[in-house]
């Protein structure tokens, strides 16, 4: 059976790609970032539209509508500002539900989103439109992603109950993504910032699996006073990735060692754009458009492709069962 999807807040297309790999046909995607639209068109398909989801467009009907509205106002890694204007963008799903008439809607966000007033209002709007609401909280590392990234999925269904996917049996370590598989020498995305001065000195002092605490012990003169004031907080910054475990959540700023545990396991540098892409399950034949910080943002903002694929397979199975039962009844 062929089922179609529409993607809102599509980014570079990681969410769409997971659904495409599960057998769905991407019919449309809407994204405000022009560079991300180029990336989507290059890697997923030509159906991406450059524009805001708040400008409701007539792009046709789909079987499934997927959306990943901004999470910054809900994420524990951010300020969690309830007045962040981006929080209201989740409500754009409602008019798209009216226009695209999907049987299923899948909304991805951070887990705190499910406890917000915005989610409650969105859920009420979906229920008024005849959808039953289910919520899943899934850990990306349980579905073949070499990264710890817990995400919440709101499933709005007109085809009955849809159960969450079962985790795979074994987690994948970072070694699989960063060390075991060589990266082509001519890979345009295998690049990283060149560290200089104090930054280079700090990184050289970080041992395997170490972090800023090791720098503080070895060379306190290289550490700003703020590190002492922060104390035991933010210990992952200037940290090396443990190759034997899944990586920590990959943020959009992973090219900056002061933003998290983003140092290469063995080399004195941050991970490259390609290595960050691998942690999100992005194939090596993908090229993402834009300047390095734009590429990193597109990578860090996406739904890991293996997690998206696991979600999509559940939706596909539920739609197939529904269509089969409907045809038999007819």
Buried (B, 14 or more C-beta within 10 A) or exposed (E): EEBBBBBBBBBBBBBBBBBBBBBBBBBBBBBBBEBBBBBBBBBBBEBBBBEBBEEBBEBEBBBBBBBBBBBBBBBEEBEBEEEBEEBBBBBBBBEBBEBBBBBBBBBBBBBBBBEBEBBEBBBEBBEEBEBBBBBBEBBBBBBBBBBBBBBBBBBBBBBEEBEBBEBBEEBBBBBBBBBEEEBEEEBEBBEBBEBEEEBEBBBEBBEEBBBBBBBBEBBEEBBEEEBEEEEEEBEBBBBBBBBEBBBBBBBBBBBBBEBBBBBBBEEBBBBBBBBBBBBBBBEBEBBBBBEBBBBBBBBBBBBBBBBBBBBBBBBBBBBEEBBEEEEEEE
